[in-house]
Amino acid sequence: MGLTERFTGGADTTKRKTVAGFRKETIEGIVWSLPYLAVFAVFLVWPALRGLYMSLHTYPNKFDLSQTEWVGLQNYVELFNDPVFYNAMEGTFLFVAISVPLLVILGLVMALGVNKNVAGKRTLRAIYFSPYVLTVAVVTLVWVQMYSTSFGLINYYLGFIMENPPGWLTSTNLVMPALAFMTVWWLVGFNFVIFLAARQSIPDWLYEAAQLDGAHGWRAFKDITLPQMRNSVVFVVMVQFILQFQVFAQPYVMTQGGPKDSSDTLVYYLYRSAFSQQEFGYGAAMGYVLVAILIVIAIINFKVIGDSND
Amino acid sequence: MTDAPIRSRLDSDTVRNALLHVFLYGLAFLMAVPYLYTISRSFQPNELLRDPRPYWIPPLVGEPVTLEHYQYLVNNTLVVEWTINTFVIAGGATILIVVIDSMIAFSLTRLDWPGQGAILGLILASFMVPYYMNIVPLYQIVSDLGLINSYWGVILPAAASPLGVFLLYQFFKDIPEEYEEAARLDGFSTFQVYTRIILPLAKPILSALALFMFVYNWNAFLWPLLVLSEQTAYTLPIGLVNLYQGNIDTPGLHMAVAILGSLPLFIVYLLFQGQLVRAVQMQGATG
C-alpha cells in the first residue's frame, strides 16, 4: 500500500479530491476540530502536564517564576508529613460523608414523590430545582445570615423550643454539618431532576406486570425502580463525590476554615498554599494528590454500587 | 356489604396521597424559606435589622419598608459594572463554547479522518481531571499569556471544558446519515452541511447546552476570584463576597446584594426553566 493510499484508506481515493497527499476530508476534519483542540490543549492538557513539573520544583523567588529549583519528590514528602493537610483531609471527608448521602437520598425521595399522582408537579419542580441556579456567593451570603446567632432566622425559631440554640458556624462540631446542610439545599435540585427523568423513563408495564405477581410498594421499588435507575444513581453519586470533594467557597466565605481549623478543606488549603503563601510547587503537588484520591474514590464507588446488582 | 373493604382501601389511598402532598409541599416551603427571608430582610430599615423576627411577605400593615439598601448598593458600589462584566464573560464563554464544541463534535461524528478516535478518547479522559487540580499551573499559564484581569483569562479556560463536546457528540452521532448524503448529492459543501443540516436539527440540544453554560459561567467562583483581582474587573459573585467580607453586621445590605446578584439568573430561570432542566437531565442520561 502506497503512502497516499494509507492516508486515504485506498478505496476512497477515487471519491475525494486530495491535497498534497491528504484526503480533503482529513484536512477538513482537522480544521473543524482545531479551534476546540487549541483551547483544550493550552488550558487543560498543558496545565495538567505543567502541574507535574511544578510539583517537582520550588520557586525561591516568589515574584519571578522563571526561577525554579528541582527538588524531586520533596513537595510530596512534605505534604504527607503536614498536619494541616491531614486536618483538611479530615474536614473534607466529613463534609463529603454528610452531604453526598443526603444529596442522593433526598433527591431520590423528591423525584419518586413528584413522579406520583401529585397536583402542581411543575411548581414543585420549579421550587426544588431553583437553588441550583444561584451562585455559591449568594448561597453563602444568605446562609451566613440564616445561621447567625444574634439575628439569624434558624436560631430565632429554635429559641422557642430550646434554651440556648447552638452557634452553627462557631462550634467545632456543628460547623461542617451546617455547611453540608446548606450545600444540600443548594444542589439537591440537580439530582432531583436527573432522578425524575430516570424514573419517568421506566415503562409502566413493568410495574403492572409486577403487580400481577403481587409485588408492590417496597418490593416494586427494590426489584424494578432501583435497578432501572441504576445508571443515573451511579452517575449522581460519582458527580456529587467529585463535586463535594472539591468544596471551597463555603469555608472560604463563611468560616475561613474555623473555628480552630475545624472547617478547613483540601481545596481551600490548596488555595491558601498556592495563592496566599505563594508555595506554587506545594500547591501543584497537592493538586496531583487530590486527583489520586479522587481516582481511588471513583474505583471504590464503581466496585460498591456499579456491580452490586449483576 | 361487599364494597366496604374497597371503600376503606380508597380511604387509605386518599390519606396516603394527602400525606404525600403535605410532605412535598412542606419540603417546597422549607426550601423557599431562605428566599422569603432574604427578600424580607432586604427591605427592612437598618434600625430593625437587629431584631431577628422576619417580616411576613408582603409586610403586614404598619411595618416600615425601605429601599435604602438597594439605593446604597447602586450608588456606592460597582454592582452595575460587575453585572455587566458577568454578562460579558458568561455570554462570551457560552458563544465560544457552543461554536467550537459543535464544530469539533461535527468533525468527530460527520467527517472521517485518521486519529479522531484517539482525540475523542483524550477528551473523554479529561473528564477525570478535576477542575481544581489544574488551578495552580493554569494560573501560571494565564499569567504568562498576560490575561490576568482580562475577560479572556476567564473565558478561555472555561471553553476548554469537555462537557459540551461530549453532549453534542452523543447527539450528532445519532443524526441519520441519509440527510447528509442527500445534501452532499445536491452539492452542499461541508460548511453548508454543518450550518443548514446539523445545526438546525441540533437546535434543542444547542439551546439547552448554551443555557447551562451561561448559568454555569455566570456562577463560577474560584477561577474568576483568582484571575480578576481588580475591583473594576470583578464578576458579580466575586464582588458580592468582597463587599460582604468583614462586615457581617449589615444583614440588610447582604440580602439586597444577594437579591441583585441572583435576579438576572432568576429571570433567565423563569423564562427557560425547561431547557435548563433538560440540559441537566441530558448529563444524567449520557453519563
Contacts between the chains, C-beta under 8 A, distances in Angstrom:
chain1	res1	chain2	res2	distance
A	7	B	114	7.0
A	23	B	113	7.6
A	25	B	111	5.5
A	25	B	112	5.8
A	25	B	113	6.0
A	26	B	113	4.2
A	26	B	114	6.6
A	28	B	107	7.5
A	28	B	111	5.7
A	28	B	113	7.7
A	28	B	190	5.3
A	29	B	107	4.9
A	29	B	111	4.0
A	29	B	112	7.1
A	29	B	113	3.3
A	29	B	116	6.5
A	30	B	107	7.8
A	30	B	113	6.5
A	32	B	103	4.9
A	32	B	104	6.6
A	32	B	106	6.0
A	32	B	107	3.7
A	32	B	111	6.7
A	32	B	190	7.7
A	32	B	194	7.8
A	33	B	103	7.2
A	33	B	104	4.5
A	33	B	107	4.5
A	33	B	108	7.1
A	33	B	116	7.8
A	33	B	119	6.7
A	35	B	99	7.4
A	35	B	100	4.2
A	35	B	103	6.0
A	35	B	104	7.4
A	36	B	100	4.1
A	36	B	101	6.1
A	36	B	103	6.6
A	36	B	104	4.1
A	36	B	159	7.9
A	36	B	165	6.5
A	37	B	104	6.8
A	37	B	119	7.1
A	39	B	100	6.6
A	39	B	156	6.0
A	39	B	159	4.9
A	39	B	160	5.0
A	40	B	123	6.9
A	40	B	126	7.4
A	40	B	160	5.1
A	40	B	162	7.4
A	42	B	141	7.0
A	42	B	156	7.6
A	42	B	160	7.7
A	43	B	138	6.6
A	43	B	141	7.2
A	43	B	142	7.9
A	43	B	156	5.6
A	43	B	157	4.4
A	43	B	159	7.6
A	43	B	160	4.0
A	44	B	126	5.7
A	44	B	129	7.0
A	44	B	134	7.0
A	44	B	157	7.9
A	44	B	160	4.2
A	44	B	162	7.7
A	45	B	122	7.7
A	45	B	126	7.2
A	46	B	137	7.8
A	46	B	141	6.4
A	47	B	134	4.3
A	47	B	137	4.0
A	47	B	138	4.2
A	47	B	140	8.0
A	47	B	141	5.8
A	48	B	129	5.8
A	48	B	133	7.5
A	48	B	134	6.0
A	48	B	137	7.5
A	50	B	137	4.1
A	50	B	140	6.9
A	50	B	141	6.8
A	51	B	133	6.9
A	51	B	134	6.3
A	51	B	136	6.4
A	51	B	137	4.1
A	53	B	137	8.0
A	54	B	136	6.4
A	54	B	137	5.6
A	54	B	140	7.3
A	65	B	140	6.3
A	110	B	24	7.5
A	110	B	27	7.0
A	113	B	20	6.0
A	113	B	23	6.6
A	113	B	24	5.1
A	114	B	24	6.6
A	116	B	17	7.8
A	116	B	20	6.1
A	117	B	17	6.8
A	118	B	20	6.6
A	118	B	21	6.5
A	118	B	24	6.2
A	119	B	21	7.0
A	120	B	25	7.9
A	123	B	28	7.5
A	124	B	24	5.7
A	124	B	25	7.4
A	124	B	28	5.7
A	125	B	277	7.2
A	126	B	273	6.1
A	127	B	28	4.4
A	127	B	31	5.9
A	127	B	32	6.0
A	128	B	27	7.7
A	128	B	28	6.7
A	128	B	31	6.6
A	129	B	273	7.5
A	129	B	276	7.9
A	129	B	277	6.2
A	130	B	31	7.9
A	130	B	266	7.7
A	130	B	269	6.6
A	131	B	31	6.8
A	131	B	34	7.9
A	132	B	280	7.9
A	133	B	215	5.6
A	133	B	219	7.6
A	133	B	262	7.7
A	133	B	265	5.1
A	133	B	266	6.8
A	133	B	268	7.6
A	133	B	269	4.8
A	133	B	276	7.2
A	134	B	219	7.2
A	134	B	262	5.3
A	134	B	265	7.4
A	135	B	218	6.9
A	135	B	219	3.8
A	135	B	220	8.0
A	135	B	221	6.7
A	135	B	236	7.0
A	135	B	237	4.3
A	135	B	240	7.7
A	135	B	261	6.6
A	135	B	262	7.0
A	135	B	265	7.6
A	136	B	219	6.8
A	136	B	221	5.1
A	136	B	237	7.0
A	137	B	221	6.2
A	137	B	236	7.4
A	137	B	237	3.7
A	137	B	238	7.3
A	137	B	240	4.5
A	137	B	241	4.8
A	137	B	261	6.6
A	138	B	237	7.5
A	138	B	240	6.6
A	138	B	258	4.7
A	138	B	261	5.0
A	138	B	262	4.9
A	140	B	241	7.4
A	141	B	240	6.2
A	141	B	241	7.4
A	141	B	244	5.6
A	141	B	254	5.2
A	141	B	255	7.8
A	141	B	257	6.8
A	141	B	258	4.8
A	141	B	261	7.9
A	142	B	34	5.3
A	142	B	37	7.5
A	142	B	38	5.2
A	142	B	254	7.7
A	142	B	255	7.2
A	142	B	258	5.3
A	143	B	34	7.1
A	144	B	244	7.7
A	144	B	248	6.5
A	144	B	254	7.3
A	145	B	37	7.5
A	145	B	38	7.9
A	145	B	41	6.9
A	145	B	251	5.1
A	145	B	254	5.9
A	145	B	255	6.7
A	146	B	34	6.0
A	146	B	37	6.7
A	148	B	248	7.4
A	148	B	251	7.5
A	150	B	50	7.6
A	150	B	52	7.5
A	151	B	49	6.9
A	151	B	50	5.9
A	151	B	51	7.0
A	151	B	52	4.3
A	151	B	251	6.5
A	152	B	52	6.6
A	153	B	33	7.3
A	153	B	37	5.1
A	153	B	52	7.0
A	153	B	54	6.0
A	155	B	52	7.4
A	156	B	52	3.9
A	156	B	53	6.6
A	156	B	54	7.8
A	185	B	31	6.4
A	185	B	34	7.1
A	190	B	280	5.8
A	193	B	277	5.0
A	193	B	280	5.2
A	193	B	281	5.7
A	193	B	284	7.9
A	194	B	280	6.2
A	194	B	281	5.9
A	194	B	283	7.3
A	194	B	284	3.3
A	195	B	284	7.9
A	196	B	281	7.9
A	197	B	281	4.1
A	197	B	284	6.3
A	197	B	285	6.7
A	198	B	284	6.6
A	198	B	285	7.8
A	231	B	287	7.9
A	232	B	284	5.0
A	232	B	285	7.6
A	235	B	283	7.7
A	235	B	284	5.5
A	235	B	287	4.0
A	236	B	284	7.0
A	238	B	287	7.7
A	239	B	283	8.0
A	239	B	287	7.2
A	242	B	130	6.0
A	245	B	130	7.7
A	246	B	130	6.0
A	246	B	131	7.2
A	246	B	132	4.9
A	248	B	132	7.1
A	248	B	221	7.6
A	248	B	222	5.6
A	249	B	221	5.0
A	249	B	222	7.0
A	253	B	241	5.4
A	253	B	244	7.4
A	253	B	245	7.4
A	267	B	132	5.0
A	267	B	222	7.8
A	270	B	132	6.9
A	270	B	135	7.5
A	270	B	136	7.5
A	271	B	135	7.7
A	271	B	222	7.3
A	274	B	135	7.3
A	274	B	136	4.7
A	274	B	139	7.6
A	275	B	139	7.6
A	275	B	226	6.5
A	280	B	136	5.7
A	280	B	140	7.2
A	283	B	136	4.3
A	284	B	136	4.5
A	284	B	137	6.0
A	287	B	132	7.0
A	287	B	133	4.0
A	287	B	134	6.8
A	287	B	135	7.1
A	287	B	136	5.9
A	287	B	137	7.9
A	288	B	133	6.9
A	290	B	130	6.5
A	290	B	132	6.9
A	290	B	133	5.4
A	291	B	128	7.7
A	291	B	129	6.8
A	291	B	130	6.1
A	291	B	133	4.9
A	294	B	128	7.9
A	294	B	130	5.8
A	295	B	128	7.0
A	298	B	128	7.7
